[in-house]
Structures are given as C-alpha cells and as structure tokens.
Amino acid sequence: MVLCDVPRPRNANATRQAILEAARERFCAESYDDVGMRDVARDVGVDAALISRYFGSKEDLFVAVMDSCKNGRDLMDGSREDFGERLAREMVYGDMTPCEYEDGGAKMRGLLILLRSIGSTKAMDVVQRTSNSRFFEPLTQWIGGEDAPVRARMAAGLIMGMAIGRELSDGYSSLDEAQKASLAQRMARALQGLIDG
C-alpha cells in the first residue's frame, strides 16, 4: 500500500499530510492493533521516528486521523427532506471504496475506522472520549425538536448496523438488484422517520 513511489522534496507540511493520509488508509483497512507505525512509515517512505516527531504515539496518530475525518455534520450535507434516501443509497449502492476521500463521497470513512478498531481497548478509549462531539452532538442538533437525542441515537444505531452489514456481506453483493432496491427503500423510510420525528 505504498502511496508515494517517487522521492518528495523536503516539505514538513506535505510530509505530515502524507503520513496522515497513509495512516488513514491503514486504520480504514485494518484494526487499530494491526496498524504499525513502521508500516505507515514504509507507505510514505519515511523513518518511523519522523511519525513520532510529528504525531507522538500511535494513539496520538489515531486521534489525528479521527480528527481529519469529517464529523457527524457531513451526514447532514444536502436537503433534510431526502436525508433518508440519500444516506440509504450511499449505504446500499455506494460504489466508492470505504476509504475514498471527500471527492469520492466517503461520508462513512470515520465510521469505518471506528468499526475496524472496535475491539481495541486503546482505540475505543479515544472513540468513547470523543464520539459525542464528533458524531452524536452534531446529529442531535441537526435533528432538533422533541426527543432529538433519542432519535439521533436510534438513527446512529441504524446507520452503524447497516455499515457493519455492508462490511460483512461485501457491499451486499449477495443481494440481487430488486433486493438492494428494497433494502434501500426500507432503510430510507426508517431513517427519514427518525429524522422527521
């Protein structure tokens, strides 16, 4: 998974960004415990000590990766009226790889990193400390109204469950087109109902 095949001129900001991108790719594809600082360094073509100098520990690098992912607000980009449909289509039909960046529509990148690292005590400590500000609070504020915190948690649970289902079934590859359409339609109704109250 080498991101850079040619030597780069020395540029601290560019190197730091390359390290962050390589770490994001690693954490999106592998669990927290399986990602090594040396692997990230090799992907970028730098010494592992440089990663420590820029980011500190592996936990600090993980925090920086999570901070570089959009928070829960990116799920709310677009019209409120078609939120359920938009998100359901992305979950069911999304042809992007899980770790594509902004121009590829990877609104689920942060969630996939969380799912990959859910079994790690260290990663989950970071996630539990920051999930309210990154995800639940923005979603709750956007939903608004009566029982917004409850509806936000229910919507998040549905989204996370569908993300896990997608990962376990290789993008719902075992479903035919009619089944995918039905899945997207049902998910859209359920999500929109939670958003609308």
C-alpha positions as CSV (number, residue, x, y, z in Angstrom):
1,M,0.0,0.0,0.0
2,V,2.7,2.5,-1.0
3,L,1.3,6.0,-1.5
4,C,4.5,7.5,-2.8
5,D,6.8,5.9,-5.3
6,V,9.0,8.9,-6.0
7,P,11.1,10.8,-3.6
8,R,9.5,14.0,-2.4
9,P,11.3,17.3,-1.8
10,R,11.6,18.1,1.9
11,N,8.4,19.8,3.0
12,A,7.3,19.3,6.6
13,N,3.6,20.1,5.9
14,A,3.5,17.8,2.8
15,T,5.2,15.0,4.7
16,R,2.9,15.4,7.7
17,Q,-0.1,15.3,5.4
18,A,1.3,12.2,3.6
19,I,1.7,10.4,6.9
20,L,-1.8,11.3,7.9
21,E,-3.2,10.0,4.6
22,A,-1.2,6.8,4.9
23,A,-2.4,6.3,8.5
24,R,-6.0,7.0,7.5
25,E,-5.8,4.3,4.8
26,R,-4.2,1.9,7.2
27,F,-6.8,2.5,10.0
28,C,-9.6,2.3,7.5
29,A,-8.4,-1.1,6.2
30,E,-7.0,-2.6,9.3
31,S,-7.8,-2.6,13.0
32,Y,-6.0,-0.3,15.4
33,D,-4.0,-3.1,16.9
34,D,-2.9,-4.3,13.4
35,V,-1.6,-0.9,12.3
36,G,2.1,-0.4,13.0
37,M,4.0,2.9,12.9
38,R,6.7,1.2,10.7
39,D,4.0,0.2,8.2
40,V,2.7,3.7,7.9
41,A,6.3,5.0,7.6
42,R,7.0,2.5,4.9
43,D,3.9,3.5,3.0
44,V,5.1,7.1,2.9
45,G,8.8,6.3,2.5
46,V,10.0,7.9,5.8
47,D,11.5,6.8,9.0
48,A,9.1,5.7,11.8
49,A,10.9,8.2,14.1
50,L,9.6,11.0,11.9
51,I,6.0,9.9,12.6
52,S,6.6,10.0,16.3
53,R,8.1,13.5,15.9
54,Y,5.1,14.8,14.0
55,F,2.3,13.0,15.9
56,G,3.7,11.4,19.1
57,S,2.4,8.0,19.9
58,K,0.3,5.6,17.8
59,E,-2.7,6.7,19.9
60,D,-2.0,10.3,19.1
61,L,-1.7,9.4,15.4
62,F,-5.1,7.7,15.7
63,V,-6.6,10.8,17.3
64,A,-5.2,12.9,14.4
65,V,-6.7,10.5,11.9
66,M,-10.1,10.7,13.6
67,D,-9.9,14.5,13.7
68,S,-9.1,14.5,10.0
69,C,-12.3,12.7,9.2
70,K,-15.4,14.7,8.9
71,N,-17.7,14.7,12.0
72,G,-21.4,13.8,12.0
73,R,-22.2,17.0,10.2
74,D,-21.2,15.6,6.9
75,L,-24.1,13.2,7.0
76,M,-26.4,16.2,7.0
77,D,-25.0,17.8,3.8
78,G,-27.9,18.3,1.5
79,S,-31.7,18.6,1.9
80,R,-33.3,17.4,5.1
81,E,-36.3,16.1,3.1
82,D,-34.3,13.5,1.3
83,F,-31.8,12.6,4.1
84,G,-33.0,9.0,4.5
85,E,-33.0,8.4,0.7
86,R,-29.5,9.9,0.2
87,L,-27.9,8.0,3.1
88,A,-29.6,4.7,2.2
89,R,-28.4,5.0,-1.4
90,E,-24.9,5.7,-0.3
91,M,-25.0,2.7,2.1
92,V,-26.5,0.2,-0.3
93,Y,-25.2,1.4,-3.7
94,G,-22.1,3.3,-2.8
95,D,-19.5,2.3,-5.3
96,M,-16.7,4.0,-3.5
97,T,-14.2,2.1,-1.6
98,P,-14.6,2.6,2.1
99,C,-11.7,4.9,2.4
100,E,-12.2,7.3,-0.5
101,Y,-11.8,10.9,0.3
102,E,-14.1,13.9,0.0
103,D,-14.4,14.0,-3.7
104,G,-15.4,10.3,-3.7
105,G,-18.1,10.7,-1.2
106,A,-16.7,8.9,1.8
107,K,-19.0,10.2,4.5
108,M,-18.6,6.9,6.2
109,R,-14.8,6.9,6.5
110,G,-14.7,7.8,10.2
111,L,-17.4,5.3,11.0
112,L,-15.5,2.5,9.2
113,I,-12.3,3.3,11.1
114,L,-14.3,3.0,14.3
115,L,-15.8,-0.3,13.2
116,R,-12.4,-1.7,12.3
117,S,-10.9,-0.8,15.7
118,I,-13.9,-1.6,17.9
119,G,-12.0,-4.5,19.5
120,S,-9.1,-2.4,20.7
121,T,-9.2,-1.1,24.2
122,K,-6.9,1.9,23.3
123,A,-8.9,2.8,20.2
124,M,-12.2,2.5,22.0
125,D,-11.0,4.8,24.8
126,V,-10.3,7.5,22.2
127,V,-13.7,6.9,20.5
128,Q,-15.6,7.0,23.7
129,R,-14.0,10.2,24.8
130,T,-14.8,12.0,21.5
131,S,-17.8,10.4,19.9
132,N,-20.3,12.9,21.4
133,S,-18.5,15.9,19.9
134,R,-17.7,14.2,16.6
135,F,-21.0,12.5,15.9
136,F,-23.9,12.5,18.4
137,E,-24.0,16.2,19.2
138,P,-23.9,17.4,15.6
139,L,-26.6,14.9,14.6
140,T,-28.8,15.7,17.6
141,Q,-28.6,19.5,16.9
142,W,-29.4,19.0,13.3
143,I,-32.4,16.7,14.1
144,G,-33.7,19.1,16.7
145,G,-37.1,19.1,18.4
146,E,-38.6,16.7,20.9
147,D,-36.5,13.6,21.8
148,A,-33.7,14.7,19.4
149,P,-31.0,12.9,21.5
150,V,-33.1,9.7,21.4
151,R,-33.8,9.9,17.7
152,A,-30.1,10.7,17.0
153,R,-29.0,7.6,18.9
154,M,-31.6,5.4,17.1
155,A,-30.5,6.8,13.7
156,A,-26.9,6.3,14.5
157,G,-27.6,2.7,15.6
158,L,-29.3,2.0,12.3
159,I,-26.5,3.7,10.3
160,M,-23.8,1.7,12.2
161,G,-25.7,-1.5,11.9
162,M,-26.1,-1.1,8.1
163,A,-22.4,-0.2,7.8
164,I,-21.5,-3.4,9.7
165,G,-23.9,-5.4,7.5
166,R,-22.3,-3.9,4.4
167,E,-18.8,-4.8,5.6
168,L,-19.9,-8.4,6.5
169,S,-21.6,-9.0,3.2
170,D,-19.1,-7.4,0.9
171,G,-21.2,-4.5,-0.1
172,Y,-24.4,-6.5,-0.1
173,S,-23.0,-8.5,-3.1
174,S,-25.3,-11.5,-2.3
175,L,-28.4,-9.4,-2.9
176,D,-29.9,-9.0,-6.4
177,E,-30.9,-5.6,-7.7
178,A,-34.5,-5.9,-6.6
179,Q,-33.4,-6.8,-3.1
180,K,-30.9,-3.9,-3.0
181,A,-33.7,-1.6,-4.1
182,S,-36.0,-2.9,-1.4
183,L,-33.2,-2.6,1.2
184,A,-32.5,1.0,0.2
185,Q,-36.2,1.9,0.2
186,R,-36.8,0.4,3.7
187,M,-33.7,1.9,5.2
188,A,-34.6,5.3,3.7
189,R,-38.1,5.2,5.2
190,A,-36.7,4.2,8.6
191,L,-34.1,6.9,8.7
192,Q,-36.4,9.6,7.4
193,G,-39.0,8.7,10.0
194,L,-36.4,9.1,12.8
195,I,-35.2,12.5,11.4
196,D,-38.8,13.8,10.9
197,G,-39.9,12.5,14.3
